[in-house]
Amino acid sequence: MLEIKILGAGCPRCKTLEKLAKRAVEELGVEAKVEHVHDPREIAKYTFTTPALVVNNKLKIQGVPDYPKVKEIIEEEVSGK
């Protein structure tokens, strides 16, 4: 099972990234836990820039990419690339 974290305080950009990640998980049919991390100390373990996407404890991207990029990131993690 993938562990996906959306890092951010809950701003509209963070919520958008969370929606994109959940959509990708659903479309790909993968088993994943998607968690929105609001704690600044936890966020600082990965980055100081939010929003950010962490998959299996690896920082994958900062900011809000387009949907195809989010799906590609999750798909690559599933396939082990």
N, C-alpha and C positions, 0 to 999 in steps of 0.2 A: 504494500500500500504506500502511495506517495504521501509525503507530508509537505503541504504547501502553506506558506505563511505570507500574508500580505502585511507589510510593515507600514504603519502610518497612523496618524492621530484620528482618522475618521473623516477627513475632508472629502469633498466630492471626487477628487482625483483618486484617492485611496479606495473609495467605494466603487468607482469605475473599474479599477484594476481587479478588485475582488470579484465583481460580476463577470469580467472577462475570463478570469481563472476558473470560476465555477462553470461557466458555459463550456469552456474547453474540456474540462473534466467530464462533463455530461456528454458532450458530443463524441469524445474519444472512448467513452465507456470504461474509464479506468477507475479503480478504487482509490480514493484519495480523501485525506482529511484536510479541509481548507480552514485555516484559522486566521483571523484578523488580529494582529498584535498591536496594541496601543501603548504598551509600557516603554517609555523612552530608554530605560536601561537595557531591555531586551533588544530593542531596535538598534542600539549602539553596538551590540555584539556583531552586527553585520554591516551597518552603514550609518551615515549621518544624513543621508539624502532620502527623502520619502516622496511618494510611495515607492516601495521596492517589492520585488517578488523573490522569495526564497523557496527553493524546491529541494527537499531532502537535505536541509541545512547548508545549501550552497546558494549564495547570492547570484541570481540569474540576470536581473535587470533592475534598473532604477528608472523612475518616471512611469508614464503610461504609454506603452507601445500600442500598436493597432492589434486587433484581435488575431490575425494570422500569426503574428510574432509570438503572442502568448501561447497559442495552440502549438506552435512549432517547439517552443521551449519545453512544454509539458510532454509532448510526443517524444522528443529526444531523450528526456529523462526516463520515460517508460521503456524505450528501446535500448537504453544504455549507451547512447552515443556520447 
